[in-house]
């Protein structure tokens, strides 16, 4: 009976101490999109990324224009083909068909290479920014004694009504003086 009583007391003490510790844990949240978009290096990276994207798009459009021009020539030859010029037109059409296939292959290869290059550039430009923001959130959470910090922009938190919003503090830690308020996520 004494062992049972001691067991109940130990369980009660453990339960109460766990409740006491849990009650003291601080919970906060940030909006990482707001933080990252306010970072000057994000704006620079985004501008560089968009410039590269426009360059690649221009290159592919130029090849598309070349393809379209040769296709128009081939269609004109086909329309003007007669019994009298059949042999010479057919030879020209065969040559144009080969050229069109080659341009099409180059366009496809350029699109593939552009996607690959854009992916690498995106990683190269944005990964350090995301890491810097994440490091700032972790550092601030440790400094202020937070046990949990949720990202309301990137997680599936269907509802939140508690905790402290640390977004402005993280921006300050990163040296961002622009304090445009972020849109509050809608709870669904």
Secondary structure, DSSP 8 states (H G I E B T S, - for coil): -HHHHHHHHHHHHHHHHHHHHHHH-EEEEE-HHHHHHHSHHHHHHHHHHHHHHHHHHHHHHHHHHHHHHHHHHHHHHHHT--TTTHHHHHHHHHHHHHHHHHHHHHHHHHHHHHHHHHHHHHHHHHHHHHHHHHHHHHHHHHHHTEEEEEETTTS--S----SEE-HHHHHHHTT-------------
